[in-house]
Amino acid sequence: MATAKIKLRTKSEATRKPALVLDRTDKAILRALQRDASISNLALAGKVSLSPPACLRRVERLKAAGLIRGIVALLNPGALEAGMLVVIGVVLDRSTPESFAAFENAVQKVSGCMECHEVTGEFDYFMMLRTKDSESFNRLHAEQLLYLPGVRQIRTFMVLKQVLSTTQFPI
């Protein structure tokens, strides 16, 4: 007697949206929006050789599929007194889910923290922080960073020169 093999799908597999296949026009739209998200739909449609209604439908489809998370203005940090970029390596004293969760919750409240990434290697996390200058960083260090939960060690790297910073993904 032959037995049938049945593959059970997990709940997340069953509810997951099918992957959106990007064609050349979708990629051109994404590249154009990465360069200038303030472009009008009419101008964007002209760049990608679509009618404005067809272009708008494509952009809305890309948003619905989660490829476009949001549209923002990129501000000049120096003009806003946040010209100093600081990279901070963090080592936690324990490698438990609770200590990681407590740190991740607390780091979201640190003034000027732009990014925080859990990493492999010597550190548990890298933070990217913007501040006015070394004096304001010292104040932030004394008032906030020293009180982050579960931290055994903080190593600070003040950026001397930003060689590359982009928000554009290669498409």
C-alpha positions as CSV (number, residue, x, y, z in Angstrom):
1,M,0.0,0.0,0.0
2,A,1.4,3.4,-1.0
3,T,1.5,6.2,1.5
4,A,1.0,9.8,0.5
5,K,3.5,12.4,1.7
6,I,1.9,15.5,3.1
7,K,3.8,18.6,3.7
8,L,2.4,20.6,6.5
9,R,2.8,24.4,6.3
10,T,3.4,26.5,9.3
11,K,1.0,29.3,10.1
12,S,3.6,31.9,9.0
13,E,4.0,30.0,5.6
14,A,0.3,29.8,5.1
15,T,-0.3,33.5,5.7
16,R,2.8,34.8,4.0
17,K,2.2,36.8,0.8
18,P,3.6,35.4,-2.4
19,A,6.9,37.2,-3.3
20,L,6.4,40.1,-5.7
21,V,8.3,39.6,-9.0
22,L,9.9,42.9,-10.0
23,D,10.1,43.7,-13.7
24,R,12.4,46.3,-15.3
25,T,9.8,49.1,-14.8
26,D,9.3,48.3,-11.1
27,K,13.1,48.5,-10.6
28,A,13.2,51.8,-12.5
29,I,10.5,53.2,-10.3
30,L,12.3,52.1,-7.2
31,R,15.7,53.5,-8.4
32,A,14.0,56.9,-9.2
33,L,12.2,57.1,-5.9
34,Q,15.4,56.3,-4.0
35,R,17.1,59.2,-5.7
36,D,14.3,61.7,-5.2
37,A,11.1,60.6,-3.3
38,S,9.6,64.0,-3.8
39,I,9.3,63.5,-7.6
40,S,5.7,64.0,-8.8
41,N,3.8,61.0,-10.2
42,L,3.7,62.8,-13.5
43,A,7.5,63.2,-13.7
44,L,8.1,59.7,-12.4
45,A,5.7,58.3,-15.0
46,G,7.6,60.1,-17.7
47,K,11.0,58.7,-16.5
48,V,9.7,55.1,-16.6
49,S,7.6,55.4,-19.7
50,L,4.2,54.8,-18.2
51,S,0.9,56.7,-18.1
52,P,0.5,58.5,-14.7
53,P,-2.4,56.2,-13.6
54,A,-0.4,53.1,-14.4
55,C,2.7,54.5,-12.6
56,L,0.6,55.3,-9.5
57,R,-0.9,51.8,-9.5
58,R,2.7,50.4,-9.6
59,V,3.9,52.6,-6.8
60,E,0.9,51.6,-4.6
61,R,1.5,47.9,-5.4
62,L,5.2,48.3,-4.4
63,K,4.0,50.0,-1.1
64,A,1.4,47.3,-0.4
65,A,4.1,44.6,-1.0
66,G,6.3,46.2,1.6
67,L,9.1,47.2,-0.8
68,I,8.5,50.9,0.0
69,R,8.4,51.3,3.8
70,G,8.0,55.0,3.8
71,I,8.9,58.3,2.2
72,V,11.2,60.6,4.2
73,A,13.3,63.8,3.9
74,L,17.0,63.3,4.5
75,L,18.1,66.1,6.8
76,N,21.5,67.7,7.1
77,P,22.8,66.6,10.5
78,G,25.4,69.5,10.7
79,A,22.7,72.1,10.1
80,L,20.7,70.6,13.0
81,E,23.6,70.5,15.5
82,A,24.0,66.8,15.1
83,G,27.2,66.8,13.0
84,M,29.2,64.3,15.2
85,L,28.7,60.7,14.3
86,V,29.6,58.2,17.0
87,V,29.8,54.4,16.6
88,I,29.4,52.5,19.9
89,G,30.2,48.9,20.4
90,V,28.3,47.3,23.3
91,V,29.0,44.1,25.2
92,L,26.3,42.8,27.6
93,D,27.2,41.1,30.8
94,R,24.8,38.1,30.1
95,S,23.7,36.4,26.9
96,T,20.1,35.8,27.9
97,P,17.0,36.6,26.0
98,E,15.9,38.8,29.0
99,S,19.1,40.9,29.0
100,F,19.0,41.4,25.2
101,A,15.3,42.4,25.4
102,A,16.0,44.9,28.3
103,F,18.9,46.5,26.4
104,E,16.9,46.7,23.1
105,N,14.0,48.3,24.9
106,A,16.2,50.9,26.7
107,V,18.4,51.8,23.7
108,Q,15.3,53.0,21.8
109,K,15.1,55.9,24.3
110,V,18.7,57.1,24.0
111,S,18.9,60.6,22.6
112,G,20.4,60.8,19.1
113,C,20.5,57.0,18.6
114,M,19.9,56.6,14.9
115,E,20.6,52.8,14.6
116,C,21.3,49.8,16.8
117,H,22.3,46.4,15.4
118,E,22.8,43.1,17.1
119,V,26.0,41.7,15.7
120,T,28.3,38.7,15.9
121,G,31.9,38.8,17.1
122,E,33.5,40.8,19.9
123,F,30.5,43.0,20.6
124,D,26.8,42.2,21.0
125,Y,25.5,45.5,19.5
126,F,26.7,48.4,17.5
127,M,24.9,51.7,17.9
128,M,25.1,54.7,15.6
129,L,24.5,57.9,17.4
130,R,24.4,61.6,16.3
131,T,25.3,64.5,18.6
132,K,26.5,68.0,18.4
133,D,30.1,67.6,19.6
134,S,32.3,65.7,22.0
135,E,31.1,67.8,25.0
136,S,27.5,66.9,24.3
137,F,28.5,63.2,23.8
138,N,30.2,63.2,27.1
139,R,27.0,64.5,28.7
140,L,24.9,61.9,26.9
141,H,27.4,59.2,28.0
142,A,27.2,60.2,31.6
143,E,23.4,60.7,31.7
144,Q,22.1,57.8,29.5
145,L,24.7,55.4,28.1
146,L,26.1,54.4,31.5
147,Y,22.6,53.5,32.7
148,L,21.7,51.1,29.9
149,P,20.7,47.8,31.5
150,G,23.0,44.8,31.4
151,V,26.0,46.5,29.8
152,R,29.4,45.2,30.8
153,Q,31.4,47.3,28.3
154,I,31.0,50.2,25.9
155,R,33.6,51.1,23.3
156,T,33.2,54.4,21.6
157,F,34.5,55.4,18.2
158,M,34.1,59.0,17.1
159,V,33.9,59.3,13.3
160,L,36.6,61.5,11.9
161,K,35.4,61.5,8.3
162,Q,32.3,60.0,6.7
163,V,33.5,58.3,3.5
164,L,30.2,56.9,2.4
165,S,26.6,57.1,3.6
166,T,23.7,56.2,1.4
167,T,20.1,55.2,1.7
168,Q,20.0,53.7,-1.8
169,F,19.9,50.0,-2.3
170,P,21.5,48.6,-5.5
171,I,18.6,47.5,-7.7
